[in-house]
Amino acid sequence: MKLRRYQFNSLPFVTLVDDADCPIDPYVSCYLNGPLSSKSANTRFRYANELLFVLQYFSEKSIDLPAQVASGKFISLKEYMQFYDSCCLHKGAFDAASNVKHFIVNDKHLRNIIVANQKGMAKVSSETLQGRVRRLRCFLDWLFEQFHEVHEVDKVISERFAKLIAKIKLDEEGLQRNGSQQVSGAEESVLPDEIFLKLLELIMPSSPNNPFKASRVRNYLIVNLLAQSGIRRGALGKLKISDFNFYGTYDQISIYRSGNDSTDPRAEKPNQKTKPHLATVDKNLMHEVEFYIDHLRKVFPRAKYHDFLFVSENDSKGTAGQPLSLKSINSIFQKISTALGIHVHPHMLRHKWNEIFDEKGERCGIDPTLLEDIRKYAMGWSQNTTMNNVYNDRRLALKARELSIAHQHKVDQKK
């Protein structure tokens, strides 16, 4: 059982298939491409991965979920609790734990400690756990509607199903309330300044430490556009030449959602996730983008058939000149991470942009309320969002520490 993405009439689809690439179940395919069709391609891909985990688990237990729901048997609370335990661990964790038997360990207590330690290290994040549990609930709800909603449902079956869903939902909401139990220090940065500056130096096309033998200018532009604009990887991947305002103030880029772009040949189509807005970058960077368009991008014949800014420069698979894939952007950051000796990914630069934004706003004496409104615009969020809380927690933690120290100093003086 595996996940497969494909296109039909330029529309992206996702489904779960067997080893012969045949859909494993018509209900699974209908669920992924029916009620979830309004979701973005990447969101559907994430949901499909969660459903893959669900179906693989129950398949190993010889439980056919569509058949169980159709018959009104569903799954028992015991079977659900066993599934929940499995959701807490990375895929294959139980197999890894069972490998202990291959070691010659005579003490039963020691073997139990080894297994327990393996399981503790294999635990997934609460977000991953919640996603798996939610996907089971949503899939069961959808199946119940397909098989029973239009008919008179037996009261016993209805109550049994309601009890199961209530239990799953309770666990799901509990995970939402608890969330992550990690607390970051006030001084901690998502990307320390010294590492950030080293990254900017490393990616310079002329840098002797640059880890890339080719595509140095393109990769330099990718990193700097992310760092200066704070946009997401998806928004970067869909940037078109026409989105750059090479006029007027000469420092703005149009960021917007484009839906299913029929001009985009990529199976995994990148997109802007939030509201349209104008991102501001340095004029020198705009000139460098223009240089890339006029002198480097035009070298690739296929590039003239589309308007996307960044193109593949490697022709090992006949893709030179085609729009750069999201996987290629990830590969660029993997190579940078190896060179830096620290894991760096595109979204990390969005967090760093917010840290720098806070520092500049405070230096300029901008009213905190106005500063948050500006942030919401620059990030493409609605005015009612609470997403800004994710990014300004560090600033609030620093302020809380500063005030606490001042208060303690005052208390010490009175003593």
Buried (B, 14 or more C-beta within 10 A) or exposed (E): EEBEBEBEEEEBBBBBBEEEEEBBBEBBBBBBBEEBEEEBBBEBBBBBBBBBBBBBBBEEEEBEBBEBBBEBEBBEEEBBEBBBEBBBBEEEBBEBBEEBEEEEBEEEEEBEEBBEEBBEEBEBEBEBBBBBBBBBBBBBBBBBEBBBEEEEBEEEBBEBBEEBBEBBBEBBEEBEEEEEEEEEEBEEBBBEEEBBEBBBEBBBBEBEEBBBEEBBBBBBBBBBBBBBBBBBBBBBBBBBBEBBBEEEEEBBBBBBBBEBBEEBBBEBBBBBBBBEBBBBBEEEBBEBBBEBBEEBBEEBEBBEEBBBBBBBBEEEEEBBBBBBBBEBBEEBBEEBBEBBEBEBBBEBBBBBBBBBBBEEBBEEEEEEEEBBEEBBEBBBBEEEBEEBEEBBEBBEBBBEEEEEEEEEEEEEEEE
